[in-house]
Amino acid sequence: MALLNRLADPHRHPDLSGVVDLLVASYQGDPSTQHINATFLPNRARVIEIIESLRCLTFPGFFDEARITDENLRDHTDRLLKHTDHLLYEQVRQALRYEMNRDGDGRGDNCDDCDAAAREKTNAFLRRIPEVRRLLSTDVQAAYDSDPASVHTDETIFCYPGLDAIFTYRYAHELYKLEVPMLPRMMTEAAHNDTGIDIHPGATIGERFFIDHGTGIVVGETTIIGREVNLYQGVTLGALSLKGGHERWEGRKRHPTIEDGVTIYGGAIILGGNTVIGKGATVGGSVFITESVPAGHTVTMKAPQLKLIPPRGRNTEGQGDAAPVNYSV
């Protein structure tokens, strides 16, 4: 009876030893998808925790669990900054040692200089937080000024995915400039996952940057964006075909330059490292651009023709199918 009860138990685990064996064999046979025995490796959960800690430092009172007041503000900021320092230093340390170990010789395991470099880079990053916060304040204001649907700057901070992606990018960009491996990309890909907006941490972006709606936007690594630029959903600032492989293109400018005051509407695709969209230009929706646009100009697609076809067998004269009617738009 006991045996029958065990066999009838729907929660009883089946014998999975065969699957375990297959998985272990696949791990051992494909080193590109595992880091078994790795001593040092960045941690995705800790990176996301750093982002949230920076969010609280940047926007005090918005995302904190406890109420922030004038009386507790300094102590709260001190504790939060030290917490951020602790998290970031460890992840920078892990990333630097991981980078040295990628060639498989284990040099990173005994790299005392890596810890000193991690401390130096972390300190430099923390000193940049006030300036990044100033930049983000211009982005918050730009979102409010540019979107009539926004009722207050608080709404842009709480609700706008574009600002969320810009926030993460600006801090990741600081780590990128400090040549911290892996962490900047982990940060911006976390934002990409949350918002659908893909901004590479290597891109250079000026003040008052506004992303409206945002889903599907791609901003490549060597993109340069000036001040007061507006992007709408589905815009791609990308590279042309990269024939010749990774080594040929590494370190070269592959993505466009967008000068001050440019507006780029939804679905536009702008490609190439030599492509410059001049100051104050407007790029219409769904255009495909691989050549520069002069300052102050507007680029639009030629208006398509829409064909209206009535349902089969229906027309006013009863003479069979009606002829299609063309409409220019």
N, C-alpha and C positions, 0 to 999 in steps of 0.2 A: 504494500500500500504506500509506504514512504517513497519507493522508487517511482510509482505512478504519479504521486503528487509532485515530485520534482520534475518529471517529464511534462506535466501539464502546466507548470508554472510559466506564464508568459514572460516574466521578468528574468528568467534564468538565461545566462549568457551562453550562446553557442560556442562550440570549439573553434576559436579563431587563430589557432597556432599556425595554420597554413598561410593566412593572410599576413600575420606578423612576420613570418619568414620571408615572404615576398617583399614586404615593405623594407625590411632591414637590408635585403639584397639590393633593392633599388637605391637605397641611401648610399650604400657602399659603391655602387656602380656609377653614380652620377654626382661627382663632387660639386658641380655648379649649383645644385639645389639644396645643399646642406652645409652646416658649419659644425659638425660633430667634432668634439675635442677642442673647440675654439676657446681660448682663454679670455680674449677681449672681443667684444662685439657691441655696437650700439643697441639700445633697447627702445623699440617703437613706443611702448607704453610710457616710458619715462620722457621721451621726446614730446609726446602729446601733453604730458603733465607740465613740461616746461612752457609750452605754448599757453596753457591755461593760466599758469602763474604770471607770465608776461602780460596776459590779457588783464589780469587784476591790477598789476602795476601800472598799466597804461590807462585803464579806465576805472579808477577807484570808485567804489560804491555801486557799480553796475553789476558785477559778477561775483562779488564776495558773499560768503554765506552769512557773515556777521555784519551788523550795521556799522558803517564808517562815519565817524564824527570828527570835528576839529580837535577834540580832546585826545582821541586815540589814533589820529591819522599818522603821526610820526612813528609811534611804536609799531603800528600795523605795517607801515611801509618798510621799516627796518627788518621786521621778522620776515616779511614776504621777499625782500631782496636777498636776505641770507638764505632763505629756502631755495630761491631761484639759483643762487650761486652754488649751493650744494648739489642740486640736480644737474646743472649745466656743466660744472667742472668734471663731474664723474663721466658724463656722456662725451665731453670733448676728449677726456683722457682715454676712454674706451675707443673712440673713433680714431685718434692718432695712432694708438698701438695696433688697432685693427688694420689700418692702412699699411703699416710697416709689415704686418704679417701676411698680407695678401699674396706675396710671392712664394709663401710656403717655407721660408727659412727660419721663422720664429724669432726674428730680430726684435719684434715689438714686445716680446715677453720680458726682455731684459733692458728695456729702453727707459732709463731713469730721466733722460732729457725730455722724453715725451710728457712726463708729469709736470716738469717745469714749464714746458711749452703750453700745456693745457691750462696751467694757472695764469700764465701771461695772456693767453687768448681770452680766457674767461673774464679776467679783469678788464681787458680792453672792450669786450662786448658790454659788460655791465655799465661802463662809463658812457656808452653810446645810447643807453636807454632814454635819457631825457631828450636827446635830439630826435630819436625815432618817434618819441611821443609827440614832439612838435610837428614833425612831418605828418603823422597820422591825424593830428588835429586839423590840418589843412585838407586832408582827404575827407574827414567827417563834414567839414563845412562845404566842400565842393559837392558832396552827395546831396546835402540839403538844398544848396543853391540851384543845383541842376535838375532836381526832380520835383515838379509841382505836387506830386502825390505825397511827398514827405511832409509831415505835420510838425516835426521838431528834430533837432540833431540827435536827441535821445533815440528816436526811432531808427535813425541810420546806424547807430551803434548797436542797438539790440537786434535789428531785423534784416539788415542788408547783407546778403552773401558777398556782394562785391567788396564791401569794406572789410568783411571777415578775411577774404582772400588777400587783400592788400595788406592788412595787418600782419598776417603770417609771413607774407613775402618780405615786408620791410625788415623784420627781425632776421629772417633766414638770409637775406642779402648781406647783413652785417657779418654773419658767420662765414658766408661765402667769401667776402672780402678779406677775412682773417685766415682764409685757406684752411678752414676746418673741413675735413672730408665727411661725406655722407649725411651729416646732420642737417645741413641746409635743404637738401633734396627731400629728406624724410619729412621735414616740416612742411614744405610747400605741397608735397604729395598728400599729406594729411588734410590740408586745406582743399586740395583738388578733389579728394574723396568726399568731403563735406559739402562743397559748393558747386562742383562741376566746372570750376575755373582753374586753369592750369597756367601758373606763372612760374617760370624757371627762376631760381634764386639769383642767377647770374645776370638777369636783365637789369638795366639801369632806368629808373623811373623817377621823374621829377615831382614837385609838389602839386597838390590839388588834383590828384588823379581820381577819376570817377568811372566806375563800372556800373552800368544800369542793367538790371536783370541778370546778365552775366553768364548764364549756362552755356557751356561750349566754347568759351573764350580760351585761346591758346596764345601765350606770349613766350617766345623762344629765348634761349640763353643769352644771345648777343644782341637782343633788341635794345634800342635806346629810345626812351619816351621822354619828351620834354614836359614842361609845366602845363597845367590846365588842359589835359587831354581827356576826352570822353570816349569810352568804348561801349558798344552795345553787344547784346548776346550773339554768340556764334562767330565773333571776329577771330581770325587767325593771323598772327604776325609770325610767319614761319620762314623756313629755309627752302630754297630751290632744291632740286634733285642733287643728293650728295654722292655723286658718282666718284669712285676712287677710294672709298673706304674711310674709316674713322681717323686714321693717322693723317691723311691728307688735309682734313678739315678741322682737326682739333686746334683750338686757339685762334682760328680765323673768324672774322665777322660774317655770319651766315644769315642774320635776320635784319629786318628793316629798321630804319630810323624814322621816328615820328616826332616832328618838331612841335613847338609850343602851340597851344590853342587849337589843335586838330580834333575834329569829331569824326568818328568812324562808326557807321551804322551797321545793323545786324547782318551777319552772314558774309561780310566782306573778307576777302582773302588777299593778304599783302605779303609777298615773298621776296627774299633775296637781300644779301648783305649790302648791296649797292643801291638799294631802293630807298629813296628819301621822300617822305610826304611833308611838303613844305609848310611853313608856319601859317596857321589860320585856315588851312585847307579843310574841305569836307569830302568825305568818301561815302558815297551812297551804299545802300544795302545790296548785298549779293554780287558786288563787283569782284573781278579777279585782276590783281595788279602785280606786275613784275618790273615796272619802270617807274621812275621818280615822277612826282606830281609837284608843279611849281607852287610857291606860296600863294595863299588866297584863292586857289582854284577849287572847283567842285567837280568831282568825278561821279558820273552815274551811268547805269546801263541804258542802252537804247531800249525804248519802250517796246515790250513784246506785244503781239496780237493774241487776243483770246478768241477762241472759236466756240460759239454757242450752238449746240446741236440739239434740236428738239427731240422729244421721245419719238421712237419709230412709229410710222403709220399715222401721225397726227399733224394735220395742217388745216388751215381755214377753208381750203378749197376742196379738200377730200381727194386730192390727186396723188396720194402716196406720201413718201417721206418728204418733209420740207427741206429746202436747201439750207446749209449752214450759214450762219451770220457771223461775220468777223467784227470784233470790237478792238479798237486801239486803246491802250491805257498808258 
